[in-house]
Amino acid sequence: MTGVVTRLATQLLSRERGMKTAWPADGIATRMTAARLITSVDDLWYPSTTRNGRRSYGCTGTDMTERDADRDRRVLDRLEALGRQGVVEAAGGVPETAPDPKSAFYAMVGYEVKPTRTVPRKAPDVRDRVDLVWHEEADRTGLFDEDGEFLLFFWIPGDPTGGWLRVRDPIGTRLPSRIAAATGNREFIAASLDGRHMCAVSVEEYDDWIITHSFETAR
């Protein structure tokens, strides 16, 4: 991986503007600065297609079993970390109304995406402001149900798969900061249980973006 990063740094760091980075096989494209691409090479995540309901790692037999076991351990670690921040897995499973994971992901990172609101990353109270603005938009779009439940896009670093997790947040404040504390990543995607609305945080070069999206016209 070090060699890849070195070559990317040599070729790309002279670029001042963001570039469009794509995974054609998955139909995904995202905007990304050269510096961000280089520092994210070992931790890029995106929803990947599974085959026959099973994860595809490009290996078989014992290797697959070991990878599944390792992934299961990391999933449990991530769920426990979220739980310590008050975000707990809810009963009932993911409803059929959940938006397509790829569509939600692209609604956050797509090249043409524009933020609903922004918070300058240099602001001294940037974390508090992101928390406040995100909750204002989540409330405006009706993200939470009456029990504080919603869908959280769930992934773990190094795993090419991802999908929705039905969670409950009884605390109701500072959710972006608590998710970041649990995952180590300030970016996340949340959606309403009815699959109509999404509210996400994307960390850009100069600002944190709060992105909202409605799936009503596509459903």
N, C-alpha and C positions, 0 to 999 in steps of 0.2 A: 504493500500500500504506500510506503514511503516514496518509492520510485514514481508511482502515479502522481502523487501530490507534487513532487519536485518538477515533473514535466509540465503539469498544469500550471504551476506557479510561473515557470519560465515563459510559457506561451500566452498566458491570460492576464497576468497582473498589470500589463501595460494598458489594458482596456479600462476606460474610465466609466463607461455606461454599463448598465445591467445587460445581461444577455438572456436569450430564451434557451432554456435547457429542457430537453424533451426525452421521453421514453416512448418511442413510436409504437412499440408492441402493445403498450398499455393505453395508448391514446392520451397521454398526459404531457402537458407542457407547463413550465413554470418560469417566472422571472427570477433572476438570481444574479447578484453581482459576482465578479470573478473571485473576490476575497471570500465571499460566503460559500461559493461552490468549493473552493479549495479546502476551507476549514470544515466542510460538511461531508467530504467524500466518504469518510468511514462511518457516517451515521445518516445517510439519506434514507428516507422512509416514504413509502407510497403504497396505496392499496393495489395488490397484485391479484391476478386471477388465479383461483385454485382449480384443481382438476378433480372432478368427481367428488367434490366436497373435501378433498385432502390438500394439504399444503404441498407445494412443489419446491424442493430444495436442489434439484439436480443430482440427487443421489438416491441410493436404494439400500435395502437390507439393514445391516447393523448401523450404518451411518445415519439413516433416516430415524431409527429408533432413538439413537443418542441425541440427535438434533431435536426430536419431539420432546424428549425428556428434559433437555436443557431449556427449551422454549417454555414448557409447562412450569418449570421452576421460576423462570423470569417473569412469567405472567403472574404467578402467585406473589412474587416480590412486588410487582407493580401494583397489584390490587391491595396489598397490605399497606403500601406507601400512600395510596389514595385514601384508604380507610383512616390512616392516622391523620389525614387532613380533613376528615369529615365527609369525604365523598365515598359512598358505599354502593356496592352492587345491589340493584333492586330486583325483586322477584318479578316474574312474568315474562322474562326474556325480551328479545328485540321484536317489536311489533312488525307486522307485514307492511305497515305504512312507512317504515323507515326509508329515508332517501337512499338511492344507490350510493355506496361509499365512494366510487370514483367520481360521481357527479358532485358530491359534497367537497371532495378534495380539490377538484378542479375549480369549484366556486370560490375556493380560498386562494389558490396559488396560480390560477390561470393568467396568462400574459395580459389579457384584456381586463382583468379584475381591477376595480377601483375601490378604495376604502369608503366605508360609510362615515367613519370619523377617524381622526389620527391623534396621536399623542407624541410630541417630540421626544426622542430618546435622551436628549441632553437635559430634559426637564428634571429638576432636583427631586420632584415627587412623582416621577414617571410611573412607578409601580402602583401607587395609590390612585393616580389618575386613570390608568388603564382599568383598574378594578371598578372605579366609579362609572366610567363611560361604558364599559362592557355590560355592567348590570343594567344601566339605563336602556341600552339597546336590547338586551335580553328581555327585560320587562316589557318594552314597547312592542316587541314581536311575539310575545306570549310563549317564550321558550319553555318555561317550566309549567308543569301541570299543578293541580291543587296540592299534591303531596311533595312538591319539590323535585319531581322526577324529570329526567331528560335523557337524551342519548349523547354519549361521549365517544368520539372516534378514538379507538383504543389500539395502540401499537406498542411494540417494544423495540429498542434500538437493535439494529442488525438483522431484523426479521422483515422480509419483504411483504408479509401479509399484514392486513389490518382490517378492522371492521368496527361495528357499533357495539357499545356496551351500555346496557340500561342501568342508570345510576340514580341515586337520590342524594340531595344535598340539604340536610335539615338546617344548616347554618345560615345559608342565604346571603352571605356577604363575602367579598374578597375572593371569589372563586378563582379568577385567573392566577392570583398569587399563590393560592393553595395548590392548584394543579401544578404550577411551576415548581413548587417546593417538593411535590411528590414525584414528578417526572424528570426534573432537571431541564425542562424545555418550556419556554414561555409561550410557545405556539400550541394551539389546540383548536379543535372543532367541536362544537356542540350543536345539537339539533333537537327540535321538539318531537315528542312521541308520535304526533300525527304526521311527521315527515314534511311539514309545510315550511318550516322556518329553520334557518341556521344562523348562528352567531359565533364568529371565530376571532382569534387573535393571530396576526401574522407579524413577525418581527422583520422590519425592513431596514435599509441602510441608515436612514435618518429618523424614522418614525416607527412607532408601533401602530399597526393598522387594526382597527375593529371593523370586521367585514360582516355584513348581514346579507342574507340571500333568501329569496322566496322560491319554493319549488312548486307553488300553486299552479302556474301556467303549464308546467311540464307534466303534471300528474293527470 
